[in-house]
Amino acid sequence: MKSATRAADALARFQGAHAAIILGTGLGIMERRIDIHEAMPYSDIPGFPRSTVSSHSGRLLRGTLGGKEVVVMSGRFHLYEGYSPAEVTFPIRVFKLLGIRNLFISNAAGGLRKDLSPGSAMLITDHINFTGRNPLIGPNQEELGPRFPDMTEPYSKHLRTLALNSAQEQSITLHEGVYVQVPGPSMETAAETRMLKTIGAHAVGMSTVMEVIEAVHCGMEVLAISAVTNNNDPDDYIPAPIESVIAHAEQAGPAIAEIFRGVLASL
């Protein structure tokens, strides 16, 4: 907790933001829709991990979107990079200390339904944690939240309604579905894809769930949208190289940014 406090102290001028936004793989393109006032490398923030994945620039931005002040993580951290759940979610605790109440998350994900085509967007309604990890394991930090946080509604119904309204007003197709996080970094096999579909998942990725658990623990309202980068059909399995993942995430990114803009304007 001391390291999070040091980071929050170093970011004191970031206080007062209406929301924190996390940009996922290939979604740095969303920066173009944000009026950026300041950019700070993660290396300049005490305790912050470093982004090591292609398309994650590793900068914390301060700016405005939808007429509201926002803090933006241009690049996130993943379990597969070797980070612990506590390290992956370190920024969420810092945002809590900065008084930020809303967390908007974007990610790149493989579609597990036929209607989730590459370049489309899916509003996350619920999730499945298939990592076997949890950022809250260990002594509870009571100043952040309860020992056993309720997960009845990890994704804010209010924010989801605003997102659907924003998409409709802008004639953006926004699917809805359940997201499952796997550890990565290897992609799913055909057999694993069949299993994930069987347990009720509609899109699969390697991020987000750790951050959502921490955000719920911290009492934050969460909105999350997946950029669908490929469709995992176990009966016609097609490789999804990272270049293709990034390209399709960039295709979906502007629409996700506009949905976020609409939600922020409504807050």
PAZAPA-4460 file (N, C-alpha, C; in steps of 0.05 Angstrom, whole numbers, plus 32768, in hexadecimal, padded with zeros to 4 digits):
% residues 267
    n_x    n_y    n_z   ca_x   ca_y   ca_z    c_x    c_y    c_z   seq   type   mol
   8011   7FE8   8000   8000   8000   8000   8011   8019   8000     1      M     A
   8029   8017   800D   803A   802F   800E   8043   8037   7FF2     2      K     A
   8049   8023   7FE0   8052   8029   7FC5   803B   8036   7FB6     3      S     A
   8022   802D   7FB9   800C   803A   7FAC   8008   8057   7FB5     4      A     A
   800D   805B   7FCF   800B   8076   7FDA   8020   8089   7FCE     5      T     A
   8038   807E   7FCB   804E   808E   7FBF   8047   8095   7FA2     6      R     A
   803C   8082   7F94   8034   8087   7F78   801E   809C   7F77     7      A     A
   800A   809A   7F88   7FF4   80AD   7F89   7FFE   80C9   7F90     8      A     A
   8011   80CA   7FA2   801D   80E4   7FA9   802B   80F1   7F91     9      D     A
   8039   80E0   7F81   8047   80EA   7F6A   8033   80F3   7F54    10      A     A
   801A   80E9   7F55   8006   80EF   7F41   7FF0   8101   7F4C    11      L     A
   7FF6   8110   7F61   7FE2   8120   7F6E   7FD3   8132   7F5B    12      A     A
   7FE0   813C   7F46   7FD2   814E   7F33   7FBE   813E   7F21    13      R     A
   7FBF   8124   7F23   7FAB   8114   7F14   7F91   8110   7F23    14      F     A
   7F90   811A   7F3B   7F77   8118   7F4B   7F60   8127   7F3E    15      Q     A
   7F48   811F   7F43   7F31   812D   7F39   7F26   8122   7F1F    16      G     A
   7F33   810D   7F14   7F2A   8102   7EFA   7F10   80F3   7EFE    17      A     A
   7EFE   80F5   7EEA   7EE5   80E7   7EEB   7EE8   80C9   7EE7    18      H     A
   7EFD   80C1   7ED8   7F01   80A5   7ED2   7F1E   809F   7ECC    19      A     A
   7F26   8086   7ED0   7F3F   807C   7EC6   7F38   8069   7EAF    20      A     A
   7F48   806A   7E9A   7F44   805A   7E82   7F5C   8049   7E7D    21      I     A
   7F58   802F   7E78   7F6F   801D   7E72   7F6C   8016   7E54    22      I     A
   7F82   801B   7E45   7F82   8014   7E29   7F91   7FF9   7E25    23      L     A
   7F83   7FE6   7E18   7F8E   7FCB   7E15   7F9F   7FC9   7DFC    24      G     A
   7FA7   7FB0   7DF6   7FB8   7FAA   7DDF   7FAB   7FB4   7DC5    25      T     A
   7FBB   7FC4   7DB7   7FB2   7FCF   7D9D   7F9F   7FE7   7DA0    26      G     A
   7F9A   7FEF   7DB9   7F86   8004   7DBD   7F92   801F   7DC5    27      L     A
   7FAC   8021   7DC1   7FB9   803B   7DC5   7FAE   804F   7DB1    28      G     A
   7FA2   8046   7D9B   7F96   8057   7D88   7F81   8069   7D94    29      I     A
   7F75   8060   7DAA   7F61   8070   7DB8   7F6B   808A   7DC3    30      M     A
   7F86   808C   7DC6   7F92   80A5   7DCF   7F8A   80BD   7DBD    31      E     A
   7F86   80B7   7DA3   7F81   80CC   7D90   7F66   80DA   7D96    32      R     A
   7F54   80CD   7DA5   7F3A   80D8   7DAB   7F3A   80E7   7DC5    33      R     A
   7F51   80E8   7DD3   7F53   80F4   7DED   7F63   810E   7DEB    34      I     A
   7F59   8123   7DF7   7F68   813D   7DF8   7F7D   813A   7E0F    35      D     A
   7F96   8134   7E07   7FAA   812E   7E1B   7FB8   8147   7E25    36      I     A
   7FB9   814A   7E40   7FC6   8161   7E4C   7FE2   815A   7E56    37      H     A
   7FE6   8141   7E5D   8000   8139   7E68   8004   811B   7E64    38      E     A
   801D   8113   7E5F   8024   80F7   7E5C   803C   80F1   7E6E    39      A     A
   803A   80DC   7E7E   8050   80D5   7E90   8057   80B8   7E8C    40      M     A
   8071   80B2   7E86   8079   8096   7E83   8075   8087   7E9E    41      P     A
   806E   806E   7E9C   806B   805E   7EB5   8085   805D   7EC5    42      Y     A
   809B   805F   7EB7   80B5   805E   7EC5   80B9   8076   7ED8    43      S     A
   80A9   808B   7ED4   80AB   80A3   7EE5   8098   80A1   7EFD    44      D     A
   8088   808C   7EFF   8075   8089   7F15   807F   8074   7F29    45      I     A
   8083   807C   7F42   808D   8068   7F55   807B   804F   7F57    46      P     A
   8088   8038   7F55   807A   801F   7F58   806C   8014   7F40    47      G     A
   8069   8024   7F2B   805B   801B   7F13   806B   8006   7F04    48      F     A
   805E   7FEF   7EFC   806C   7FDC   7EEB   8072   7FE9   7ECF    49      P     A
   807E   7FDA   7EBE   8084   7FE3   7EA2   8075   7FD2   7E8E    50      R     A
   806A   7FDF   7E7A   805E   7FD0   7E64   8073   7FC3   7E52    51      S     A
   806F   7FAA   7E4C   8083   7F9C   7E3B   8077   7F91   7E22    52      T     A
   805E   7F97   7E1C   8050   7F8B   7E06   804D   7F9F   7DEF    53      V     A
   804F   7F95   7DD7   804C   7FA6   7DBF   8032   7FB4   7DBF    54      S     A
   8032   7FCE   7DB8   801B   7FE0   7DB6   8013   7FEC   7DD1    55      S     A
   8021   7FE5   7DE7   801C   7FF1   7E01   8033   8006   7E06    56      H     A
   802C   8020   7E04   8041   8034   7E05   804C   8039   7E21    57      S     A
   803D   8032   7E36   8047   8035   7E51   8048   8051   7E5A    58      G     A
   8031   8060   7E56   802F   807B   7E5F   8015   8080   7E6E    59      R     A
   8016   8090   7E82   7FFD   8099   7E90   7FF6   80B5   7E85    60      L     A
   7FDE   80B7   7E7B   7FD6   80D0   7E6F   7FC1   80DF   7E81    61      L     A
   7FC2   80F9   7E80   7FAD   8109   7E8D   7FA1   811A   7E77    62      R     A
   7F86   8119   7E75   7F79   8128   7E60   7F5B   812A   7E63    63      G     A
   7F4D   8130   7E4E   7F30   8131   7E4F   7F24   8121   7E38    64      T     A
   7F0D   8115   7E3E   7EFD   8106   7E2A   7EE0   810A   7E31    65      L     A
   7ED0   8111   7E1E   7EB4   8116   7E24   7EAF   812D   7E37    66      G     A
   7EC2   813F   7E38   7EC0   8156   7E4A   7EC7   8150   7E66    67      G     A
   7ED2   8139   7E6C   7ED9   8131   7E87   7EF7   812B   7E89    68      K     A
   7F02   8131   7EA1   7F1E   812B   7EA6   7F21   810D   7EA9    69      E     A
   7F36   8102   7E9C   7F3B   80E6   7E9D   7F59   80E1   7EA1    70      V     A
   7F5F   80CA   7EAD   7F7A   80C0   7EAF   7F7B   80A6   7E9E    71      V     A
   7F8F   80A4   7E8D   7F8F   808F   7E79   7FA9   807F   7E7B    72      V     A
   7FA6   8064   7E7E   7FBD   8052   7E7D   7FC0   804A   7E60    73      M     A
   7FD4   8054   7E52   7FDA   804B   7E37   7FED   8034   7E38    74      S     A
   7FE1   801D   7E3D   7FF1   8004   7E42   7FEB   7FFA   7E5E    75      G     A
   7FE7   7FDF   7E5F   7FE1   7FD2   7E79   7FF5   7FBD   7E7E    76      R     A
   7FF1   7FAE   7E94   8003   7F99   7E9C   7FF4   7F7E   7E9C    77      F     A
   8002   7F69   7E96   7FF5   7F4F   7E94   8003   7F3A   7EA5    78      H     A
   7FF4   7F26   7EAD   8000   7F10   7EBC   8016   7F02   7EAC    79      L     A
   8012   7F00   7E91   8025   7EF1   7E81   803F   7EFF   7E7E    80      Y     A
   8040   7F19   7E85   805A   7F27   7E85   806B   7F1F   7E9D    81      E     A
   805F   7F10   7EAF   806E   7F08   7EC7   8066   7F18   7EDF    82      G     A
   8053   7F2A   7EDC   8049   7F3B   7EF3   8036   7F2B   7F04    83      Y     A
   8036   7F30   7F1D   8023   7F24   7F30   8008   7F33   7F2D    84      S     A
   7FF2   7F26   7F37   7FD8   7F35   7F36   7FDA   7F50   7F45    85      P     A
   7FE9   7F51   7F5B   7FEC   7F6A   7F69   7FFA   7F7F   7F59    86      A     A
   800E   7F77   7F49   801C   7F8A   7F38   800A   7F93   7F21    87      E     A
   7FFC   7F80   7F15   7FE9   7F87   7EFF   7FD5   7F9C   7F07    88      V     A
   7FCC   7F9A   7F20   7FB7   7FAC   7F2A   7FC1   7FC3   7F3A    89      T     A
   7FDB   7FC7   7F3B   7FE6   7FDD   7F4A   7FDA   7FF8   7F42    90      F     A
   7FD7   7FFE   7F28   7FCB   8018   7F21   7FAF   801C   7F2B    91      P     A
   7F9F   8006   7F2E   7F84   8009   7F38   7F84   8014   7F54    92      I     A
   7F96   800A   7F65   7F98   8014   7F80   7FA1   8031   7F81    93      R     A
   7FB2   8038   7F6F   7FBB   8054   7F6D   7FA3   8066   7F65    94      V     A
   7F93   805D   7F51   7F7C   806C   7F49   7F68   8070   7F61    95      F     A
   7F65   805B   7F70   7F54   805D   7F88   7F5E   8073   7F9B    96      K     A
   7F78   8074   7F9F   7F83   8088   7FB1   7F81   80A4   7FA5    97      L     A
   7F7F   80A6   7F8B   7F7B   80BF   7F7E   7F5E   80C8   7F7D    98      L     A
   7F4D   80B8   7F88   7F30   80BF   7F8A   7F20   80B9   7F71    99      G     A
   7F2B   80A9   7F5E   7F1D   80A3   7F45   7F08   808D   7F4B   100      I     A
   7EF0   8092   7F42   7EDA   807F   7F49   7ED1   806E   7F31   101      R     A
   7ED9   8075   7F19   7ED0   8066   7F01   7EE8   805C   7EF2   102      N     A
   7EE7   8042   7EEA   7EFC   8036   7EDB   7EF1   802B   7EC0   103      L     A
   7EFC   8035   7EAA   7EF4   802C   7E8F   7F0B   801B   7E84   104      F     A
   7F04   8003   7E7C   7F19   7FF0   7E73   7F13   7FE8   7E56   105      I     A
   7F28   7FE7   7E46   7F27   7FDB   7E2B   7F3B   7FC4   7E2A   106      S     A
   7F35   7FB1   7E19   7F48   7F9B   7E14   7F44   7F8F   7DF9   107      N     A
   7F57   7F7F   7DF1   7F55   7F70   7DD8   7F4D   7F54   7DDF   108      A     A
   7F3A   7F48   7DD1   7F2F   7F2E   7DD8   7F28   7F1E   7DBF   109      A     A
   7F29   7F04   7DC2   7F20   7EF2   7DAD   7F02   7EEC   7DB0   110      G     A
   7EF3   7EEF   7D9B   7ED6   7EE9   7D9C   7ED1   7ECB   7D9D   111      G     A
   7EBE   7EC3   7DAD   7EB6   7EA7   7DAF   7E99   7EA3   7DA5   112      L     A
   7E8D   7EB8   7D9B   7E73   7EB6   7D8E   7E76   7EBF   7D71   113      R     A
   7E67   7EB3   7D5F   7E6A   7EB9   7D43   7E64   7ED6   7D3C   114      K     A
   7E53   7EE4   7D4C   7E4C   7EFF   7D46   7E62   7F13   7D4E   115      D     A
   7E75   7F09   7D5E   7E8B   7F1A   7D67   7EA2   7F19   7D52   116      L     A
   7EA0   7F29   7D3E   7EB3   7F29   7D28   7ECB   7F3B   7D2E   117      S     A
   7EE2   7F37   7D22   7EF9   7F48   7D26   7EF3   7F65   7D20   118      P     A
   7EFA   7F77   7D33   7EF5   7F93   7D2F   7EDC   7F9D   7D3D   119      G     A
   7ECD   7F8B   7D48   7EB4   7F92   7D56   7EBB   7F97   7D74   120      S     A
   7EA6   7FA0   7D83   7EAA   7FA6   7D9F   7E95   7F97   7DB0   121      A     A
   7E9E   7F8E   7DC8   7E8C   7F80   7DDA   7E8C   7F8D   7DF6   122      M     A
   7E75   7F95   7DFF   7E72   7F9F   7E1A   7E73   7F88   7E2D   123      L     A
   7E85   7F88   7E41   7E87   7F72   7E54   7E71   7F74   7E69   124      I     A
   7E61   7F60   7E6C   7E4B   7F60   7E80   7E53   7F50   7E99   125      T     A
   7E66   7F3E   7E96   7E6F   7F2D   7EAC   7E89   7F20   7EA3   126      D     A
   7E96   7F13   7EB6   7EAF   7F06   7EAE   7EB3   7EEB   7EBC   127      H     A
   7EC5   7EDB   7EB2   7ECE   7EC2   7EBE   7EEC   7EC5   7EC2   128      I     A
   7EF5   7EC0   7EDA   7F12   7EC1   7EE0   7F1D   7EA5   7EDD   129      N     A
   7F2B   7EA1   7EC6   7F37   7E86   7EC0   7F55   7E87   7EC4   130      F     A
   7F5F   7E99   7ED4   7F7B   7E9B   7ED8   7F85   7E8C   7EF0   131      T     A
   7F73   7E86   7F03   7F7C   7E7A   7F1C   7F8A   7E8E   7F2E   132      G     A
   7F88   7EA8   7F28   7F96   7EBD   7F37   7F81   7ED1   7F41   133      R     A
   7F88   7EE0   7F56   7F77   7EF5   7F60   7F88   7F0A   7F6E   134      N     A
   7F84   7F23   7F67   7F95   7F38   7F73   7F90   7F3D   7F91   135      P     A
   7F7A   7F32   7F9C   7F73   7F37   7FB8   7F7D   7F22   7FCB   136      L     A
   7F8B   7F0D   7FC0   7F96   7EF9   7FD1   7FAC   7F05   7FE3   137      I     A
   7FAB   7EFF   7FFD   7FBE   7F0A   8010   7FB0   7F1C   8023   138      G     A
   7FBF   7F2A   8034   7FB2   7F3B   8048   7FA0   7F50   803A   139      P     A
   7F88   7F55   8045   7F77   7F69   8039   7F7F   7F85   8041   140      N     A
   7F7E   7F97   802E   7F83   7FB3   8033   7F69   7FC1   8039   141      Q     A
   7F61   7FC2   8052   7F47   7FCC   805A   7F42   7FE8   8051   142      E     A
   7F57   7FF8   804E   7F53   8014   8046   7F4A   8016   8028   143      E     A
   7F4D   8000   801A   7F44   7FFF   7FFE   7F29   7FF2   7FFA   144      L     A
   7F24   7FDD   8009   7F0A   7FCF   8006   7F07   7FB7   8018   145      G     A
   7EF1   7FA9   8017   7EEB   7F93   8029   7EFA   7F7A   8023   146      P     A
   7EFC   7F68   8036   7F0A   7F4F   8032   7EFC   7F3E   801C   147      R     A
   7EE2   7F3E   801C   7ED3   7F2E   8008   7EC1   7F3F   7FF7   148      F     A
   7ECC   7F4D   7FE3   7EBC   7F5F   7FD3   7EA6   7F4F   7FC3   149      P     A
   7E8F   7F5B   7FC1   7E79   7F4F   7FB3   7E7D   7F52   7F94   150      D     A
   7E78   7F3C   7F85   7E7C   7F3D   7F68   7E62   7F38   7F5A   151      M     A
   7E4C   7F40   7F66   7E32   7F3D   7F5A   7E30   7F4D   7F40   152      T     A
   7E3B   7F65   7F41   7E3A   7F77   7F29   7E55   7F84   7F26   153      E     A
   7E6A   7F75   7F1D   7E84   7F81   7F1A   7E85   7F97   7F04   154      P     A
   7E74   7F94   7EF0   7E72   7FA8   7EDB   7E59   7FB9   7EDF   155      Y     A
   7E5D   7FD2   7EE4   7E47   7FE4   7EEC   7E30   7FE3   7ED8   156      S     A
   7E18   7FDD   7EE2   7E00   7FDD   7ED1   7DFB   7FF9   7EC6   157      K     A
   7DFF   800D   7ED7   7DFB   8029   7ECF   7E0D   8030   7EB8   158      H     A
   7E27   802A   7EBB   7E3A   8031   7EA6   7E35   8021   7E8C   159      L     A
   7E2C   8008   7E8F   7E26   7FF8   7E78   7E0E   8003   7E69   160      R     A
   7DFA   800D   7E77   7DE3   8019   7E6A   7DEC   8032   7E5B   161      T     A
   7DFD   8043   7E68   7E07   805B   7E5A   7E17   8053   7E41   162      L     A
   7E26   803E   7E43   7E36   8035   7E2C   7E24   802C   7E15   163      A     A
   7E10   801D   7E1B   7DFD   8014   7E06   7DEF   802B   7DF9   164      L     A
   7DE7   803F   7E0A   7DDA   8057   7E00   7DED   8067   7DEE   165      N     A
   7E06   8069   7DF7   7E1A   8078   7DE7   7E1E   806A   7DCC   166      S     A
   7E20   8050   7DCC   7E25   8041   7DB3   7E0D   8045   7DA0   167      A     A
   7DF5   8043   7DAB   7DDD   8046   7D9B   7DDB   8062   7D8F   168      Q     A
   7DE1   8076   7D9F   7DDF   8092   7D95   7DF3   8097   7D7E   169      E     A
   7E09   8088   7D7E   7E1E   808C   7D6A   7E1E   8076   7D54   170      Q     A
   7E08   8066   7D55   7E05   8050   7D41   7E1D   803D   7D41   171      S     A
   7E27   8037   7D59   7E3D   8024   7D5C   7E32   800A   7D66   172      I     A
   7E39   7FF4   7D58   7E30   7FDA   7D61   7E40   7FD2   7D7A   173      T     A
   7E33   7FCD   7D90   7E40   7FC5   7DA9   7E34   7FAB   7DB3   174      L     A
   7E42   7F95   7DAF   7E39   7F7B   7DB9   7E3B   7F7B   7DD8   175      H     A
   7E2F   7F67   7DE4   7E32   7F62   7E01   7E3A   7F45   7E06   176      E     A
   7E49   7F40   7E1B   7E50   7F25   7E20   7E62   7F21   7E38   177      G     A
   7E69   7F08   7E3E   7E79   7F00   7E55   7E96   7EFD   7E4B   178      V     A
   7EA8   7F08   7E5A   7EC5   7F07   7E54   7ED3   7EF3   7E66   179      Y     A
   7EE6   7EE4   7E5C   7EF6   7ED2   7E6D   7F13   7EDA   7E6A   180      V     A
   7F21   7EDC   7E80   7F3D   7EE1   7E80   7F4D   7EC7   7E84   181      Q     A
   7F60   7EC2   7E72   7F72   7EAC   7E74   7F8E   7EB8   7E79   182      V     A
   7FA1   7EA8   7E84   7FBB   7EB4   7E8B   7FCB   7EBC   7E72   183      P     A
   7FCA   7EAD   7E5C   7FDC   7EB3   7E45   7FF8   7EAB   7E4C   184      G     A
   800C   7EB2   7E3B   8008   7EC1   7E22   8001   7EAF   7E0A   185      P     A
   8002   7E94   7E0D   7FFA   7E84   7DF6   7FDD   7E87   7DF0   186      S     A
   7FD6   7E86   7DD7   7FBA   7E87   7DCE   7FAC   7E6D   7DD5   187      M     A
   7F91   7E6E   7DD5   7F81   7E56   7DDC   7F82   7E41   7DC6   188      E     A
   7F82   7E28   7DCE   7F7F   7E12   7DBB   7F62   7E0F   7DB3   189      T     A
   7F5C   7E00   7D9F   7F40   7DFB   7D97   7F31   7DEE   7DAE   190      A     A
   7F3D   7DDB   7DBC   7F30   7DCD   7DD2   7F2A   7DE1   7DE9   191      A     A
   7F3D   7DF3   7DEE   7F39   7E06   7E03   7F23   7E1A   7DFC   192      E     A
   7F22   7E21   7DE2   7F0C   7E32   7DD9   7EF1   7E26   7DDD   193      T     A
   7EEE   7E0C   7DD6   7ED5   7DFE   7DDB   7ECD   7DFF   7DF8   194      R     A
   7EE1   7DFB   7E0A   7EDC   7DFB   7E26   7ED3   7E16   7E30   195      M     A
   7EE0   7E2B   7E27   7ED9   7E46   7E2F   7EBD   7E4E   7E26   196      L     A
   7EB5   7E45   7E0E   7E9A   7E4A   7E05   7E86   7E3A   7E15   197      K     A
   7E8D   7E22   7E1D   7E7B   7E11   7E2D   7E76   7E1D   7E48   198      T     A
   7E8A   7E2A   7E54   7E86   7E35   7E6F   7E78   7E51   7E6F   199      I     A
   7E72   7E5B   7E57   7E62   7E73   7E55   7E71   7E8D   7E4D   200      G     A
   7E89   7E8A   7E43   7E98   7EA2   7E3A   7E91   7EA9   7E1D   201      A     A
   7E92   7EC3   7E18   7E8C   7ECD   7DFD   7EA5   7EDA   7DF0   202      H     A
   7EB8   7EE2   7E00   7ED1   7EED   7DF6   7EE7   7EE6   7E0A   203      A     A
   7F00   7EE2   7E00   7F16   7ED9   7E11   7F2E   7EEC   7E0D   204      V     A
   7F3B   7EF3   7E23   7F52   7F03   7E22   7F65   7EFE   7E39   205      G     A
   7F7A   7F0E   7E3C   7F8F   7F09   7E4F   7F92   7F20   7E63   206      M     A
   7F7D   7F2F   7E67   7F7F   7F46   7E79   7F64   7F4B   7E86   207      S     A
   7F61   7F62   7E93   7F48   7F6E   7E9C   7F3D   7F63   7EB6   208      T     A
   7F3A   7F49   7EB9   7F2C   7F3E   7ED1   7F3B   7F46   7EEB   209      V     A
   7F56   7F44   7EEB   7F64   7F4C   7F03   7F5E   7F69   7F0B   210      M     A
   7F5E   7F7A   7EF6   7F59   7F97   7EFB   7F3D   7F9C   7F05   211      E     A
   7F2A   7F8D   7EFA   7F0E   7F90   7F02   7F0A   7F87   7F1F   212      V     A
   7F16   7F71   7F27   7F13   7F67   7F42   7F1E   7F7C   7F55   213      I     A
   7F36   7F88   7F4F   7F41   7F9C   7F60   7F30   7FB5   7F61   214      E     A
   7F25   7FBD   7F4A   7F14   7FD5   7F49   7EFB   7FD1   7F5A   215      A     A
   7EEE   7FBA   7F58   7ED7   7FB4   7F68   7EDE   7FB5   7F86   216      V     A
   7EF4   7FAA   7F8D   7EFE   7FAA   7FA8   7F01   7FC7   7FB2   217      H     A
   7F0A   7FD9   7FA0   7F0E   7FF5   7FA7   7EF5   8006   7FA5   218      C     A
   7EDE   7FF9   7F9E   7EC5   8008   7F9D   7EC1   8019   7F84   219      G     A
   7ECF   8011   7F6E   7ECD   8021   7F56   7EB8   8015   7F44   220      M     A
   7EAC   8026   7F33   7E99   801E   7F1E   7EA9   8017   7F05   221      E     A
   7EA3   8000   7EF9   7EB3   7FF6   7EE3   7EA2   7FF3   7ECA   222      V     A
   7EAE   7FFC   7EB4   7EA3   7FF8   7E99   7EBA   7FEC   7E88   223      L     A
   7EB4   7FD6   7E79   7EC9   7FC9   7E6A   7EBE   7FC1   7E4E   224      A     A
   7ECE   7FC6   7E3A   7EC6   7FBF   7E1E   7EDE   7FB1   7E11   225      I     A
   7ED8   7F9A   7E04   7EEC   7F8B   7DF6   7EEC   7F93   7DD8   226      S     A
   7F04   7F97   7DCD   7F07   7F99   7DB0   7F0C   7F7C   7DA6   227      A     A
   7EF9   7F73   7D96   7EFB   7F57   7D8C   7F10   7F56   7D75   228      V     A
   7F25   7F46   7D79   7F3B   7F46   7D66   7F3C   7F2E   7D54   229      T     A
   7F2D   7F19   7D5B   7F2C   7F01   7D4B   7F14   7EF0   7D55   230      N     A
   7F0C   7EDD   7D45   7EF6   7ECC   7D4D   7F01   7EAF   7D50   231      N     A
   7EFE   7EA4   7D68   7F09   7E8A   7D6E   7EF4   7E75   7D67   232      N     A
   7EF5   7E69   7D50   7EE3   7E54   7D48   7EF3   7E3A   7D49   233      D     A
   7EED   7E29   7D5D   7EFD   7E10   7D61   7EFB   7DFD   7D4A   234      P     A
   7EE6   7E00   7D39   7EE3   7DEE   7D22   7EF0   7DF8   7D09   235      D     A
   7EFA   7E11   7D0A   7F08   7E1D   7CF4   7F1D   7E30   7D00   236      D     A
   7F30   7E25   7D0D   7F42   7E35   7D1D   7F57   7E44   7D0C   237      Y     A
   7F59   7E5E   7D0F   7F6A   7E6F   7CFF   7F7E   7E7D   7D13   238      I     A
   7F98   7E7C   7D0D   7FAB   7E8A   7D1E   7FA5   7EA8   7D21   239      P     A
   7FAC   7EB3   7D38   7FA7   7ED0   7D3D   7FC2   7EDC   7D46   240      A     A
   7FD4   7EE2   7D33   7FED   7EEF   7D39   7FE9   7F0A   7D46   241      P     A
   7FFC   7F13   7D56   7FF9   7F2C   7D65   7FF5   7F44   7D52   242      I     A
   8001   7F43   7D3A   7FFD   7F59   7D27   7FE0   7F5B   7D1F   243      E     A
   7FD2   7F45   7D1C   7FB6   7F45   7D15   7FA5   7F4E   7D2D   244      S     A
   7FAC   7F45   7D45   7F9E   7F4D   7D5D   7F9F   7F6C   7D60   245      V     A
   7FB7   7F77   7D5D   7FBA   7F94   7D5F   7FAA   7FA3   7D4A   246      I     A
   7FAB   7F99   7D31   7F9D   7FA6   7D1B   7F7F   7FA7   7D20   247      A     A
   7F73   7F91   7D29   7F56   7F90   7D2E   7F4F   7FA0   7D47   248      H     A
   7F60   7FA1   7D5B   7F5B   7FB1   7D73   7F5B   7FCF   7D6A   249      A     A
   7F6D   7FD6   7D59   7F6E   7FF2   7D4F   7F55   7FF9   7D3F   250      E     A
   7F4A   7FE5   7D32   7F31   7FE9   7D23   7F1A   7FEF   7D36   251      Q     A
   7F19   7FE1   7D4D   7F03   7FE5   7D60   7F07   7FFD   7D73   252      A     A
   7F21   8005   7D76   7F27   8019   7D89   7F18   8033   7D88   253      G     A
   7F16   8040   7D70   7F07   8059   7D6E   7EEA   8057   7D78   254      P     A
   7EDD   8041   7D72   7EC1   803E   7D7B   7EC0   803C   7D99   255      A     A
   7ED2   802D   7DA5   7ED3   802B   7DC2   7ED8   8046   7DCF   256      I     A
   7EEA   8055   7DC3   7EF0   8070   7DCE   7ED8   8082   7DCD   257      A     A
   7EC8   8080   7DB7   7EB0   8091   7DB4   7E9B   8088   7DC8   258      E     A
   7E99   806E   7DCE   7E86   8065   7DE2   7E8E   806F   7DFD   259      I     A
   7EA8   806D   7E04   7EB2   8078   7E1D   7EAC   8096   7E1F   260      F     A
   7EB0   80A4   7E09   7EAB   80C1   7E08   7E8E   80C7   7E0F   261      R     A
   7E7C   80B8   7E03   7E5F   80BC   7E08   7E58   80B6   7E25   262      G     A
   7E64   80A1   7E31   7E5E   809B   7E4D   7E68   80B1   7E5F   263      V     A
   7E81   80BA   7E5A   7E8C   80D0   7E6B   7E7B   80E9   7E69   264      L     A
   7E72   80EF   7E51   7E61   8107   7E4D   7E47   8105   7E5D   265      A     A
   7E3E   80EC   7E62   7E25   80E8   7E70   7E28   80E8   7E8F   266      S     A
   7E41   80E6   7E98   7E46   80E3   7EB5   7E41   80FE   7EC3   267      L     A
***
